[in-house]
Amino acid sequence: MEHKSASADEREDGAAGEASGGLDARVGRIVRQTLADQVYGDLKEILLSGRAAPGERFTLRGLAGAIGTSAMPVREAVSRLVAENALEVLPNRAVRVPLMPRARFQELRLIRCSLEGLATEIAVREASDAEIAEVERFERLFAAERDKPQPDGAEAMRHNKDLHFALYRAAHLPALFQMIEGLWLQIGPVLNLDFRAGPERVRQGEAHIRHAAMVAALKARDPAAARTALVADIWSAGDFILSRDVLPD
């Protein structure tokens, strides 16, 4: 009797599922969306931290194979990044990290100085002691990498991104942070032309000086000094990239 009752319950549940569109279908959509979010987050981090260079290409199938998932979540994640100007789809359906024209790079540098400078000033006023310590921790990690006999440009880039984002996050302005993140999705790969120009560039560049000045101003609660150091950091890196004359016209 109990077995027959259970079967009736199963039939009832199945009917209810069919009437609502099918539980399997709904769970499948949730799983797919979750995977797409994960792929999006992973790709975004690669772009933000400069682990992909301008012009680098990949295919949806190849990326799906590397991740170990189907093409659908990869396609959804890529579509989001294309809409954010962080990736582009070529006529042969390959996906590419966009090349950065010289004029666009200069335009984005100006916008970065404005938005990131604003976030820095506000962060100096609003950051908690724990948030200041977090920024200082990433500054030490960057300096330690820079001081190695053969510094790793990729690691330096990652610490640089983490330092900047910890600072901007401390402003507690989500909309501003999102705008800055959108800029970095485009500019992150171009930073390969700076930090990954070679170990000597990491050692001889001015980033560690600017970072130390930013942290000192943050700890002193000096918004103007922090913004000055931040803008100098952005401008100095930009000048070096432009001096290499590798950005297309």
C-alpha positions as CSV (number, residue, x, y, z in Angstrom):
1,M,0.0,0.0,0.0
2,E,2.8,2.4,0.9
3,H,4.5,1.7,-2.5
4,K,1.3,2.5,-4.4
5,S,0.9,5.7,-2.4
6,A,4.4,6.8,-3.2
7,S,3.8,6.1,-6.9
8,A,0.7,8.3,-6.8
9,D,2.7,11.0,-5.2
10,E,5.4,10.8,-7.9
11,R,2.7,11.0,-10.6
12,E,1.2,14.0,-8.9
13,D,4.6,15.7,-8.6
14,G,5.4,15.0,-12.2
15,A,2.1,16.5,-13.3
16,A,2.8,19.6,-11.2
17,G,6.2,19.9,-12.7
18,E,4.9,19.6,-16.2
19,A,2.3,22.2,-15.5
20,S,4.9,24.7,-14.3
21,G,7.3,24.1,-17.2
22,G,9.2,21.2,-15.8
23,L,11.5,21.3,-12.7
24,D,14.3,19.7,-14.7
25,A,14.1,22.6,-17.3
26,R,14.0,25.2,-14.6
27,V,17.0,23.7,-12.7
28,G,18.8,23.4,-16.0
29,R,18.4,27.1,-16.6
30,I,19.6,27.9,-13.1
31,V,22.7,25.8,-13.5
32,R,23.4,27.3,-16.9
33,Q,23.1,30.8,-15.6
34,T,25.3,30.0,-12.6
35,L,28.0,28.5,-15.0
36,A,27.7,31.6,-17.2
37,D,28.2,33.8,-14.2
38,Q,31.3,31.8,-13.1
39,V,32.7,31.9,-16.6
40,Y,32.0,35.6,-16.8
41,G,33.7,36.3,-13.5
42,D,36.8,34.2,-14.5
43,L,37.1,35.9,-17.9
44,K,36.6,39.3,-16.3
45,E,39.4,38.7,-13.8
46,I,41.7,37.6,-16.6
47,L,41.0,40.9,-18.4
48,L,41.2,43.1,-15.4
49,S,44.5,41.8,-14.2
50,G,46.1,41.9,-17.6
51,R,46.4,38.2,-18.1
52,A,45.3,38.6,-21.7
53,A,47.0,40.8,-24.2
54,P,45.5,43.0,-26.9
55,G,44.9,41.0,-30.1
56,E,44.8,37.6,-28.2
57,R,42.3,35.2,-29.7
58,F,40.3,32.2,-28.6
59,T,37.3,30.2,-29.8
60,L,34.2,29.4,-27.8
61,R,34.7,25.7,-28.3
62,G,38.3,25.9,-27.2
63,L,37.4,27.9,-24.1
64,A,34.6,25.6,-23.2
65,G,36.9,22.7,-23.5
66,A,39.5,24.3,-21.3
67,I,36.9,25.1,-18.7
68,G,35.2,21.8,-19.0
69,T,31.7,23.1,-19.7
70,S,29.4,23.3,-22.6
71,A,29.5,26.2,-25.1
72,M,26.3,27.8,-23.9
73,P,27.6,29.4,-20.7
74,V,30.8,30.5,-22.4
75,R,28.7,32.1,-25.2
76,E,26.6,34.0,-22.6
77,A,29.6,35.2,-20.7
78,V,31.4,36.3,-23.9
79,S,28.3,38.2,-25.0
80,R,28.2,40.2,-21.8
81,L,31.9,41.1,-22.2
82,V,31.4,42.0,-25.9
83,A,28.6,44.4,-24.7
84,E,31.1,45.9,-22.3
85,N,33.7,46.5,-25.1
86,A,36.0,44.1,-23.3
87,L,35.9,41.5,-26.1
88,E,35.0,41.4,-29.8
89,V,33.7,38.7,-32.1
90,L,35.5,38.5,-35.5
91,P,33.9,37.6,-38.8
92,N,35.2,34.1,-38.5
93,R,33.5,33.8,-35.1
94,A,36.7,33.8,-33.2
95,V,36.8,36.0,-30.1
96,R,39.5,38.5,-29.6
97,V,40.8,40.9,-27.0
98,P,40.3,44.2,-28.8
99,L,43.3,46.2,-30.1
100,M,43.6,49.6,-28.5
101,P,44.0,52.5,-30.9
102,R,46.3,55.2,-29.6
103,A,43.6,57.9,-29.6
104,R,41.3,55.7,-27.6
105,F,44.0,54.8,-25.1
106,Q,44.7,58.5,-24.5
107,E,40.9,59.2,-24.1
108,L,40.5,56.4,-21.6
109,R,43.6,57.6,-19.7
110,L,41.9,61.0,-19.2
111,I,38.7,59.4,-18.0
112,R,40.5,57.1,-15.7
113,C,42.3,60.1,-14.0
114,S,38.9,61.7,-13.4
115,L,37.0,58.7,-12.1
116,E,39.8,56.9,-10.3
117,G,41.0,60.2,-8.9
118,L,37.5,60.9,-7.5
119,A,37.3,57.4,-6.0
120,T,40.7,57.9,-4.4
121,E,39.8,61.2,-2.8
122,I,36.6,59.7,-1.4
123,A,38.3,56.5,-0.2
124,V,40.8,58.6,1.8
125,R,37.9,60.1,3.7
126,E,35.8,57.0,4.0
127,A,38.2,54.0,4.3
128,S,38.2,52.0,7.5
129,D,41.5,51.0,9.2
130,A,41.0,47.5,7.9
131,E,40.6,48.8,4.3
132,I,43.7,50.9,4.6
133,A,45.6,47.9,5.8
134,E,44.3,45.9,2.8
135,V,45.6,48.6,0.4
136,E,48.9,48.7,2.2
137,R,49.2,44.9,2.0
138,F,48.9,44.9,-1.8
139,E,51.4,47.8,-1.9
140,R,53.9,45.6,0.0
141,L,53.3,42.6,-2.3
142,F,53.9,44.8,-5.4
143,A,57.1,46.2,-3.9
144,A,58.3,42.7,-2.9
145,E,57.8,41.5,-6.4
146,R,59.5,44.5,-7.9
147,D,62.6,44.0,-5.6
148,K,63.2,40.4,-6.8
149,P,66.2,39.8,-9.0
150,Q,63.9,38.7,-11.8
151,P,60.4,40.1,-11.0
152,D,57.4,38.4,-12.6
153,G,55.5,41.0,-14.7
154,A,52.3,39.0,-14.5
155,E,52.5,38.9,-10.7
156,A,53.3,42.6,-10.5
157,M,50.2,43.4,-12.7
158,R,48.0,41.3,-10.4
159,H,49.2,43.1,-7.3
160,N,48.9,46.4,-9.0
161,K,45.2,45.7,-9.9
162,D,44.4,44.4,-6.4
163,L,45.9,47.6,-4.9
164,H,44.0,49.9,-7.1
165,F,40.7,48.1,-6.7
166,A,41.1,47.8,-2.9
167,L,41.5,51.6,-2.8
168,Y,38.5,52.3,-5.1
169,R,36.3,49.8,-3.2
170,A,37.0,51.7,0.0
171,A,35.2,54.7,-1.4
172,H,31.9,52.7,-0.8
173,L,30.4,54.0,-4.0
174,P,29.2,50.9,-6.0
175,A,28.1,52.8,-9.1
176,L,31.5,54.6,-9.4
177,F,33.3,51.3,-8.8
178,Q,31.4,49.7,-11.6
179,M,32.3,52.5,-14.0
180,I,36.0,52.1,-13.1
181,E,35.8,48.3,-13.5
182,G,34.3,48.9,-17.0
183,L,37.3,51.0,-17.9
184,W,39.8,48.4,-16.5
185,L,38.1,45.7,-18.6
186,Q,39.3,47.6,-21.6
187,I,42.6,49.0,-20.3
188,G,43.8,45.9,-18.3
189,P,45.1,44.0,-21.3
190,V,47.0,47.1,-22.5
191,L,48.9,47.1,-19.3
192,N,50.8,44.1,-20.7
193,L,52.7,46.7,-22.7
194,D,54.0,48.1,-19.5
195,F,54.5,45.5,-16.7
196,R,55.3,42.7,-19.1
197,A,57.8,44.7,-21.2
198,G,60.5,42.8,-19.2
199,P,61.8,42.4,-15.7
200,E,63.9,45.6,-15.9
201,R,60.8,47.6,-16.6
202,V,59.2,46.3,-13.4
203,R,62.3,47.1,-11.5
204,Q,63.0,50.5,-13.0
205,G,59.4,51.8,-13.4
206,E,57.9,54.4,-11.1
207,A,54.9,52.5,-10.0
208,H,56.3,51.5,-6.7
209,I,57.1,55.1,-5.9
210,R,53.5,56.2,-6.8
211,H,52.0,53.3,-4.8
212,A,54.0,54.2,-1.7
213,A,52.9,57.8,-2.0
214,M,49.3,56.8,-2.4
215,V,49.4,54.6,0.7
216,A,51.2,57.4,2.7
217,A,48.5,59.9,1.7
218,L,45.8,57.4,2.5
219,K,47.2,56.8,6.0
220,A,47.6,60.5,6.5
221,R,44.0,61.1,5.3
222,D,45.2,63.6,2.7
223,P,42.8,63.3,-0.3
224,A,44.7,65.8,-2.5
225,A,48.0,64.1,-2.1
226,A,46.5,60.7,-2.7
227,R,44.8,61.9,-5.9
228,T,48.1,63.5,-7.1
229,A,49.9,60.2,-6.6
230,L,47.2,58.2,-8.3
231,V,47.1,60.5,-11.4
232,A,50.9,60.4,-11.6
233,D,50.8,56.6,-11.5
234,I,48.2,56.4,-14.4
235,W,50.0,59.1,-16.4
236,S,53.5,57.6,-16.0
237,A,52.4,54.1,-17.1
238,G,50.5,55.7,-20.0
239,D,53.5,57.7,-21.2
240,F,55.7,54.5,-21.2
241,I,53.1,52.6,-23.2
242,L,52.7,55.4,-25.7
243,S,56.5,55.7,-26.0
244,R,56.8,52.2,-27.3
245,D,54.8,53.2,-30.3
246,V,53.0,49.8,-30.5
247,L,49.4,51.0,-30.3
248,P,47.7,51.2,-33.7
249,D,46.6,54.6,-35.1
